[in-house]
Amino acid sequence: MRVHICAVGRLRAGPERDLIDDYSTRFDRTGRALGLGPLSVHEVEDKKGGGMSAEAQLLERILPKNCVICCMDERGTVMTSPDFARRIGDWRDDGCSDLAFVIGGADGIDPSLRARADFKLSFGKMVWPHMLARVMLSEQMYRAASILSGSPYHRA
């Protein structure tokens, strides 16, 4: 199952990019034997200032056909890491070939795209900058693959 992080905004070189690259590599390495990966990041940028609806149109263009859409949203479901790993495993086992996590811009995800989501995930009631949300999501993807593989990375 290919995993996509589809995000509004461009991430420059720096510590956040380095962390995402590191966790993506770890996820790809761990997930390969589990039928997970690769993990790729797709970025869009609304240069015309069209707001959430324009961002949603750009995001729609990069979503793989027939993918499971998971929107990152503070109103979404808060999960433990083991529950998240089980959810990833269930999507994989149900035959999902592409899983797309959507991270919106400063104003969030347009309601029309959010309504299309198969699942909404929250990292808690706090709102996180898109660059940190990407890092946290990539780490949780690696953690999920580690949990599914029985690795000791996650200490429960």
C-alpha positions as a printed NumPy array, in Angstrom:
array([[  0.   ,   0.   ,   0.   ],
       [  1.53 ,   3.259,  -1.133],
       [  1.271,   6.12 ,   1.351],
       [  1.065,   9.769,   0.316],
       [  1.292,  12.9  ,   2.41 ],
       [ -0.505,  15.576,   0.385],
       [  0.104,  18.987,   1.913],
       [ -0.446,  22.654,   1.237],
       [  2.787,  24.642,   1.326],
       [  6.375,  24.012,   0.375],
       [  8.806,  22.747,   2.953],
       [ 12.256,  24.226,   2.606],
       [ 15.49 ,  22.445,   3.398],
       [ 16.135,  22.311,   7.105],
       [ 15.571,  20.219,  10.211],
       [ 11.916,  19.428,   9.457],
       [ 12.768,  18.208,   5.949],
       [ 15.631,  16.137,   7.369],
       [ 13.307,  14.489,   9.904],
       [ 10.673,  13.714,   7.265],
       [ 13.315,  12.194,   4.997],
       [ 14.686,  10.111,   7.877],
       [ 11.288,   8.78 ,   9.011],
       [ 10.207,   8.14 ,   5.41 ],
       [ 13.338,   6.077,   4.801],
       [ 12.747,   4.15 ,   8.02 ],
       [  9.082,   3.578,   7.089],
       [  9.996,   2.363,   3.608],
       [ 12.613,  -0.022,   5.009],
       [ 10.354,  -1.408,   7.76 ],
       [  7.131,  -1.387,   5.766],
       [  8.409,  -3.112,   2.628],
       [  8.065,  -6.62 ,   4.109],
       [  4.599,  -5.695,   5.398],
       [  3.217,  -4.507,   2.071],
       [  3.529,  -0.857,   3.122],
       [  5.241,   1.89 ,   1.186],
       [  6.768,   3.772,  -0.26 ],
       [  5.897,   6.968,   1.602],
       [  5.956,  10.051,  -0.581],
       [  5.271,  13.725,   0.07 ],
       [  3.345,  15.822,  -2.462],
       [  3.143,  19.579,  -2.024],
       [  0.809,  22.146,  -3.548],
       [  0.926,  25.899,  -3.301],
       [ -1.906,  28.34 ,  -4.015],
       [  0.081,  31.173,  -5.56 ],
       [ -3.07 ,  33.063,  -6.577],
       [ -4.404,  33.389,  -3.03 ],
       [ -7.691,  31.597,  -3.674],
       [ -8.042,  30.309,  -0.124],
       [ -9.232,  26.918,   1.055],
       [-11.325,  26.163,  -2.04 ],
       [ -8.368,  26.783,  -4.373],
       [ -6.141,  24.69 ,  -2.123],
       [ -8.733,  21.893,  -2.195],
       [ -8.744,  21.925,  -6.001],
       [ -4.943,  21.67 ,  -6.057],
       [ -5.014,  18.848,  -3.507],
       [ -7.69 ,  16.98 ,  -5.484],
       [ -5.39 ,  16.952,  -8.512],
       [ -2.597,  15.168,  -6.652],
       [ -4.738,  12.575,  -4.847],
       [ -4.251,   9.124,  -6.379],
       [ -7.35 ,   7.662,  -8.028],
       [ -9.454,   5.474,  -5.733],
       [ -7.268,   6.229,  -2.72 ],
       [ -8.404,   6.17 ,   0.871],
       [ -8.416,   9.803,   1.999],
       [ -7.467,  10.632,   5.573],
       [ -7.719,  14.322,   6.443],
       [ -5.631,  15.686,   9.261],
       [ -8.137,  17.736,  11.249],
       [ -8.263,  18.852,  14.879],
       [-11.934,  17.712,  14.933],
       [-10.927,  14.204,  13.843],
       [-10.394,  11.036,  15.825],
       [ -7.618,  11.03 ,  18.413],
       [ -5.925,   7.621,  18.465],
       [ -3.171,   5.816,  20.294],
       [ -0.217,   4.717,  18.195],
       [ -1.226,   1.018,  18.39 ],
       [ -4.779,   1.897,  17.275],
       [ -3.348,   3.926,  14.391],
       [ -1.131,   0.981,  13.408],
       [ -4.165,  -1.333,  13.427],
       [ -6.08 ,   1.142,  11.231],
       [ -3.182,   1.227,   8.737],
       [ -3.051,  -2.582,   8.761],
       [ -6.822,  -2.814,   8.239],
       [ -6.693,  -0.496,   5.217],
       [ -3.859,  -2.569,   3.783],
       [ -5.674,  -5.835,   4.475],
       [ -8.875,  -4.483,   2.902],
       [ -6.981,  -4.068,  -0.375],
       [ -6.268,  -0.349,  -0.265],
       [ -3.526,   0.354,  -2.798],
       [ -3.1  ,   4.062,  -2.018],
       [ -3.589,   5.909,   1.268],
       [ -3.463,   9.705,   1.149],
       [ -3.105,  11.902,   4.215],
       [ -4.232,  15.46 ,   3.522],
       [ -2.74 ,  18.387,   5.45 ],
       [ -4.403,  21.722,   4.767],
       [ -3.07 ,  25.228,   4.749],
       [ -3.283,  27.927,   7.421],
       [ -7.101,  27.947,   7.34 ],
       [ -7.462,  24.17 ,   7.316],
       [ -9.054,  21.864,   4.75 ],
       [-11.973,  23.024,   2.64 ],
       [-15.253,  21.505,   3.916],
       [-15.964,  19.893,   0.523],
       [-12.692,  17.938,   0.606],
       [-13.063,  17.171,   4.299],
       [-16.539,  15.724,   3.588],
       [-15.017,  13.355,   0.995],
       [-12.542,  11.962,   3.51 ],
       [-12.83 ,   8.32 ,   4.493],
       [-11.319,   9.162,   7.866],
       [-10.338,  12.247,   9.84 ],
       [ -7.345,  12.015,  12.164],
       [ -6.343,  14.444,  14.891],
       [ -3.086,  14.88 ,  16.756],
       [ -5.126,  16.477,  19.555],
       [ -7.067,  19.664,  20.142],
       [ -4.064,  21.855,  19.409],
       [ -3.421,  23.088,  15.889],
       [  0.057,  22.32 ,  14.512],
       [  1.981,  24.102,  11.751],
       [  1.908,  22.073,   8.534],
       [  5.658,  21.453,   8.687],
       [  5.442,  19.928,  12.164],
       [  2.293,  17.982,  11.284],
       [  4.224,  16.389,   8.408],
       [  7.083,  15.431,  10.715],
       [  4.699,  13.983,  13.314],
       [  2.742,  12.081,  10.662],
       [  5.874,  10.618,   9.062],
       [  7.106,   9.531,  12.505],
       [  3.737,   7.93 ,  13.289],
       [  3.829,   6.087,   9.965],
       [  7.233,   4.673,  10.881],
       [  5.948,   3.851,  14.368],
       [  2.893,   2.092,  12.861],
       [  5.102,  -0.028,  10.601],
       [  7.324,  -0.841,  13.593],
       [  4.314,  -1.892,  15.671],
       [  2.948,  -4.045,  12.843],
       [  6.355,  -5.694,  12.401],
       [  6.783,  -6.395,  16.119],
       [  9.798,  -4.127,  16.399],
       [ 10.708,  -2.765,  19.858],
       [ 10.684,   0.889,  18.617],
       [  7.291,   1.492,  20.243],
       [  7.395,   0.788,  23.947],
       [  3.881,   0.196,  25.214]])
